[in-house]
Amino acid sequence: MAWCPNCKTEYRDGVTKCADCGADLVDELKEDETICVATFEEKKLANKFQEFLVYSEIEESDITFDPNEDVFLVNVISSKADEAKKLFQAFKANEAANEEPSSKEESEEEFETLSDEHEVDVPIKEVMPESTTTYVKKKDRYADLRSTFWIFIVFGIGGLIFTGLNMAEVITFLNNYFQYTIMSLVSLFFIFVAVKSLLDSKRIYQEIDQEEESTTQIKNWLKENMTREALSKFDDDTLSPEIIYLKKTEFMKAQIYEAFDIDNDLFTDEIIEEYYNEYIE
């Protein structure tokens, strides 16, 4: 497998460039590098998720505190990051299926009576870099890039006009060549970002139809082949809902890779999660 050294995204063999940031992929990440996979507002919840990771045979994890956000971070080594993120998705899916306690007191009381199978009934919050946890659809990326273009082009051209008016002494907010130079450079930088965003948006726009067509094909295939009955073979009363969810989604992912030529794990995970939430749960 190949990895992006920036996004920490895993790709199939044969892929050489990261689809998100364009970086050259590497064969493996540094073993001692840790990645945040989730954060919790309470230490005991972070401990509970860490116990779930150990239960799922991921023992290389630690908990740190972020004083700026006032949250506890659960970190794992890079080689286990993808597996831990998938486990957390399963963990979240189980949380969403449970009813939230109506008060803080009920939440604390329920936590004290949690079973040894690590089923959690209190809400948790995930904080992850966007590129490592969610797939941004090309239609949304196109809209973001177009918005960036208009914002930066307006400020860039406006800055140049503002500088020109000051140099012509029509207005006098700036009064020396150093200020003129700085303002001009900032304005030109804004214009550069705007032009780059415009070019990127044109490239992304050409890929929107292909992505939507691929998404439709895969979802239709899932509806025909990955029905609730077909996945029922993974149901096991001796396993926790998280593990069952993980087994089902991993099976679906493997079958998709056999049926389609896909090299982006995040894209596949996004489709599977949408399909699972809509048709399987």
C-alpha positions as a Python dict, from the first residue, in 0.01 Angstrom:
ca = {
    (1, 'M'): (0, 0, 0),
    (2, 'A'): (104, 362, -55),
    (3, 'W'): (59, 656, 182),
    (4, 'C'): (38, 1034, 147),
    (5, 'P'): (300, 1186, 382),
    (6, 'N'): (85, 1500, 425),
    (7, 'C'): (-276, 1376, 445),
    (8, 'K'): (-188, 1037, 598),
    (9, 'T'): (-428, 877, 345),
    (10, 'E'): (-374, 518, 235),
    (11, 'Y'): (-395, 430, -136),
    (12, 'R'): (-392, 110, -336),
    (13, 'D'): (-73, -15, -502),
    (14, 'G'): (1, 157, -832),
    (15, 'V'): (-111, 505, -724),
    (16, 'T'): (179, 755, -707),
    (17, 'K'): (11, 1090, -634),
    (18, 'C'): (-227, 1199, -356),
    (19, 'A'): (-569, 1286, -499),
    (20, 'D'): (-620, 1560, -240),
    (21, 'C'): (-288, 1746, -207),
    (22, 'G'): (-88, 1614, -504),
    (23, 'A'): (208, 1496, -294),
    (24, 'D'): (419, 1198, -399),
    (25, 'L'): (312, 887, -209),
    (26, 'V'): (552, 689, 8),
    (27, 'D'): (563, 317, 85),
    (28, 'E'): (516, 368, 459),
    (29, 'L'): (485, 638, 723),
    (30, 'K'): (722, 679, 1015),
    (31, 'E'): (628, 434, 1288),
    (32, 'D'): (679, 683, 1568),
    (33, 'E'): (454, 948, 1414),
    (34, 'T'): (121, 984, 1593),
    (35, 'I'): (-207, 1109, 1450),
    (36, 'C'): (-514, 1240, 1630),
    (37, 'V'): (-816, 1024, 1552),
    (38, 'A'): (-1076, 1173, 1788),
    (39, 'T'): (-1130, 1418, 2074),
    (40, 'F'): (-1357, 1407, 2378),
    (41, 'E'): (-1486, 1673, 2611),
    (42, 'E'): (-1440, 1442, 2913),
    (43, 'K'): (-1132, 1240, 3008),
    (44, 'K'): (-1333, 933, 3105),
    (45, 'L'): (-1485, 919, 2757),
    (46, 'A'): (-1141, 941, 2601),
    (47, 'N'): (-1034, 652, 2824),
    (48, 'K'): (-1338, 453, 2717),
    (49, 'F'): (-1258, 498, 2348),
    (50, 'Q'): (-894, 409, 2413),
    (51, 'E'): (-1015, 89, 2582),
    (52, 'F'): (-1223, 17, 2274),
    (53, 'L'): (-911, 55, 2059),
    (54, 'V'): (-726, -193, 2282),
    (55, 'Y'): (-1025, -426, 2261),
    (56, 'S'): (-993, -398, 1882),
    (57, 'E'): (-622, -489, 1903),
    (58, 'I'): (-485, -135, 1865),
    (59, 'E'): (-269, -93, 2173),
    (60, 'E'): (-37, 182, 2048),
    (61, 'S'): (-240, 486, 2154),
    (62, 'D'): (-219, 775, 2400),
    (63, 'I'): (-434, 1059, 2531),
    (64, 'T'): (-325, 1424, 2538),
    (65, 'F'): (-501, 1742, 2645),
    (66, 'D'): (-548, 2047, 2420),
    (67, 'P'): (-582, 2352, 2649),
    (68, 'N'): (-684, 2577, 2359),
    (69, 'E'): (-989, 2368, 2268),
    (70, 'D'): (-1036, 2225, 2619),
    (71, 'V'): (-1064, 1870, 2485),
    (72, 'F'): (-882, 1538, 2522),
    (73, 'L'): (-722, 1394, 2208),
    (74, 'V'): (-683, 1023, 2136),
    (75, 'N'): (-374, 960, 1922),
    (76, 'V'): (-245, 646, 1752),
    (77, 'I'): (72, 572, 1558),
    (78, 'S'): (52, 637, 1185),
    (79, 'S'): (57, 271, 1086),
    (80, 'K'): (-267, 215, 1282),
    (81, 'A'): (-437, 545, 1195),
    (82, 'D'): (-659, 421, 912),
    (83, 'E'): (-781, 125, 1115),
    (84, 'A'): (-847, 347, 1417),
    (85, 'K'): (-1043, 596, 1206),
    (86, 'K'): (-1262, 318, 1071),
    (87, 'L'): (-1321, 192, 1423),
    (88, 'F'): (-1420, 541, 1530),
    (89, 'Q'): (-1668, 564, 1242),
    (90, 'A'): (-1820, 240, 1367),
    (91, 'F'): (-1816, 381, 1717),
    (92, 'K'): (-1998, 695, 1599),
    (93, 'A'): (-2254, 491, 1408),
    (94, 'N'): (-2338, 305, 1726),
    (95, 'E'): (-2368, 636, 1912),
    (96, 'A'): (-2607, 777, 1654),
    (97, 'A'): (-2832, 476, 1695),
    (98, 'N'): (-2866, 534, 2068),
    (99, 'E'): (-3083, 796, 2233),
    (100, 'E'): (-2889, 1076, 2400),
    (101, 'P'): (-2945, 1128, 2774),
    (102, 'S'): (-3178, 1417, 2854),
    (103, 'S'): (-2949, 1568, 3117),
    (104, 'K'): (-2592, 1576, 3234),
    (105, 'E'): (-2685, 1380, 3546),
    (106, 'E'): (-2840, 1103, 3336),
    (107, 'S'): (-2531, 1099, 3117),
    (108, 'E'): (-2299, 1054, 3413),
    (109, 'E'): (-2522, 787, 3567),
    (110, 'E'): (-2541, 595, 3240),
    (111, 'F'): (-2167, 610, 3196),
    (112, 'E'): (-2114, 444, 3534),
    (113, 'T'): (-2325, 147, 3423),
    (114, 'L'): (-2161, 87, 3086),
    (115, 'S'): (-2104, -278, 3000),
    (116, 'D'): (-1765, -441, 2961),
    (117, 'E'): (-1824, -454, 2586),
    (118, 'H'): (-1750, -78, 2571),
    (119, 'E'): (-2087, 37, 2438),
    (120, 'V'): (-2106, 414, 2493),
    (121, 'D'): (-2431, 607, 2524),
    (122, 'V'): (-2302, 963, 2550),
    (123, 'P'): (-2224, 1196, 2261),
    (124, 'I'): (-1866, 1238, 2148),
    (125, 'K'): (-1707, 1490, 1914),
    (126, 'E'): (-1453, 1408, 1645),
    (127, 'V'): (-1183, 1658, 1554),
    (128, 'M'): (-975, 1543, 1257),
    (129, 'P'): (-814, 1715, 960),
    (130, 'E'): (-1079, 1724, 693),
    (131, 'S'): (-866, 1556, 430),
    (132, 'T'): (-816, 1249, 657),
    (133, 'T'): (-1172, 1188, 773),
    (134, 'T'): (-1416, 1297, 507),
    (135, 'Y'): (-1422, 1300, 130),
    (136, 'V'): (-1507, 1639, -17),
    (137, 'K'): (-1721, 1591, -325),
    (138, 'K'): (-1595, 1758, -639),
    (139, 'K'): (-1915, 1961, -670),
    (140, 'D'): (-1852, 2106, -322),
    (141, 'R'): (-1482, 2162, -396),
    (142, 'Y'): (-1578, 2343, -716),
    (143, 'A'): (-1818, 2570, -526),
    (144, 'D'): (-1552, 2645, -263),
    (145, 'L'): (-1291, 2728, -526),
    (146, 'R'): (-1527, 2960, -712),
    (147, 'S'): (-1614, 3136, -389),
    (148, 'T'): (-1242, 3174, -310),
    (149, 'F'): (-1182, 3317, -657),
    (150, 'W'): (-1443, 3591, -621),
    (151, 'I'): (-1336, 3686, -269),
    (152, 'F'): (-966, 3713, -352),
    (153, 'I'): (-1010, 3879, -691),
    (154, 'V'): (-1228, 4150, -540),
    (155, 'F'): (-982, 4218, -259),
    (156, 'G'): (-683, 4197, -494),
    (157, 'I'): (-816, 4442, -753),
    (158, 'G'): (-962, 4659, -480),
    (159, 'G'): (-622, 4674, -312),
    (160, 'L'): (-450, 4784, -631),
    (161, 'I'): (-711, 5054, -690),
    (162, 'F'): (-675, 5167, -328),
    (163, 'T'): (-297, 5189, -368),
    (164, 'G'): (-329, 5380, -695),
    (165, 'L'): (-564, 5635, -541),
    (166, 'N'): (-317, 5691, -257),
    (167, 'M'): (-25, 5733, -497),
    (168, 'A'): (-230, 5986, -691),
    (169, 'E'): (-308, 6159, -360),
    (170, 'V'): (-681, 6130, -418),
    (171, 'I'): (-691, 5974, -72),
    (172, 'T'): (-409, 5975, 183),
    (173, 'F'): (-435, 5663, 394),
    (174, 'L'): (-93, 5556, 260),
    (175, 'N'): (181, 5817, 239),
    (176, 'N'): (514, 5653, 149),
    (177, 'Y'): (659, 5412, -105),
    (178, 'F'): (715, 5137, 152),
    (179, 'Q'): (343, 5127, 227),
    (180, 'Y'): (264, 5143, -146),
    (181, 'T'): (493, 4845, -208),
    (182, 'I'): (354, 4632, 74),
    (183, 'M'): (-6, 4702, -25),
    (184, 'S'): (69, 4626, -390),
    (185, 'L'): (241, 4297, -306),
    (186, 'V'): (-46, 4187, -84),
    (187, 'S'): (-296, 4276, -358),
    (188, 'L'): (-95, 4087, -621),
    (189, 'F'): (-80, 3784, -390),
    (190, 'F'): (-459, 3796, -357),
    (191, 'I'): (-490, 3805, -736),
    (192, 'F'): (-249, 3511, -767),
    (193, 'V'): (-461, 3304, -525),
    (194, 'A'): (-773, 3403, -717),
    (195, 'V'): (-627, 3295, -1052),
    (196, 'K'): (-503, 2966, -909),
    (197, 'S'): (-845, 2897, -756),
    (198, 'L'): (-1010, 2972, -1089),
    (199, 'L'): (-782, 2732, -1276),
    (200, 'D'): (-833, 2462, -1013),
    (201, 'S'): (-1210, 2510, -1028),
    (202, 'K'): (-1207, 2460, -1406),
    (203, 'R'): (-1014, 2137, -1363),
    (204, 'I'): (-1249, 2014, -1090),
    (205, 'Y'): (-1556, 2111, -1292),
    (206, 'Q'): (-1454, 1870, -1568),
    (207, 'E'): (-1445, 1587, -1313),
    (208, 'I'): (-1784, 1648, -1150),
    (209, 'D'): (-1993, 1451, -1402),
    (210, 'Q'): (-1753, 1156, -1391),
    (211, 'E'): (-1763, 1146, -1010),
    (212, 'E'): (-2143, 1165, -997),
    (213, 'E'): (-2171, 892, -1261),
    (214, 'S'): (-1931, 669, -1067),
    (215, 'T'): (-2121, 735, -743),
    (216, 'T'): (-2452, 642, -906),
    (217, 'Q'): (-2309, 322, -1056),
    (218, 'I'): (-2157, 208, -727),
    (219, 'K'): (-2470, 284, -526),
    (220, 'N'): (-2688, 97, -776),
    (221, 'W'): (-2448, -195, -755),
    (222, 'L'): (-2466, -186, -376),
    (223, 'K'): (-2846, -189, -385),
    (224, 'E'): (-2838, -504, -598),
    (225, 'N'): (-2559, -691, -421),
    (226, 'M'): (-2514, -554, -67),
    (227, 'T'): (-2866, -587, 69),
    (228, 'R'): (-2951, -619, 438),
    (229, 'E'): (-3004, -992, 382),
    (230, 'A'): (-2666, -1033, 209),
    (231, 'L'): (-2490, -866, 502),
    (232, 'S'): (-2683, -1053, 770),
    (233, 'K'): (-2414, -1325, 774),
    (234, 'F'): (-2203, -1084, 980),
    (235, 'D'): (-2466, -1047, 1250),
    (236, 'D'): (-2339, -1204, 1570),
    (237, 'D'): (-2485, -1161, 1918),
    (238, 'T'): (-2141, -1223, 2070),
    (239, 'L'): (-1990, -918, 1896),
    (240, 'S'): (-2044, -550, 1968),
    (241, 'P'): (-2237, -336, 1715),
    (242, 'E'): (-1916, -150, 1632),
    (243, 'I'): (-1731, -465, 1528),
    (244, 'I'): (-2028, -587, 1324),
    (245, 'Y'): (-2048, -251, 1148),
    (246, 'L'): (-1677, -263, 1073),
    (247, 'K'): (-1695, -617, 936),
    (248, 'K'): (-1987, -527, 708),
    (249, 'T'): (-1833, -209, 573),
    (250, 'E'): (-1493, -373, 519),
    (251, 'F'): (-1663, -653, 326),
    (252, 'M'): (-1856, -399, 117),
    (253, 'K'): (-1535, -209, 47),
    (254, 'A'): (-1350, -521, -65),
    (255, 'Q'): (-1636, -615, -297),
    (256, 'I'): (-1646, -265, -448),
    (257, 'Y'): (-1273, -282, -522),
    (258, 'E'): (-1326, -611, -703),
    (259, 'A'): (-1613, -475, -911),
    (260, 'F'): (-1480, -124, -985),
    (261, 'D'): (-1147, 38, -1064),
    (262, 'I'): (-1118, 279, -768),
    (263, 'D'): (-800, 407, -603),
    (264, 'N'): (-939, 652, -345),
    (265, 'D'): (-1026, 507, -6),
    (266, 'L'): (-1195, 825, 118),
    (267, 'F'): (-1427, 832, -185),
    (268, 'T'): (-1519, 467, -128),
    (269, 'D'): (-1572, 516, 245),
    (270, 'E'): (-1803, 813, 179),
    (271, 'I'): (-2023, 610, -57),
    (272, 'I'): (-2036, 313, 180),
    (273, 'E'): (-2129, 529, 479),
    (274, 'E'): (-2407, 706, 286),
    (275, 'Y'): (-2544, 377, 155),
    (276, 'Y'): (-2520, 201, 493),
    (277, 'N'): (-2700, 480, 678),
    (278, 'E'): (-2975, 496, 417),
    (279, 'Y'): (-3042, 130, 336),
    (280, 'I'): (-2885, -99, 596),
    (281, 'E'): (-2948, 61, 937),
}
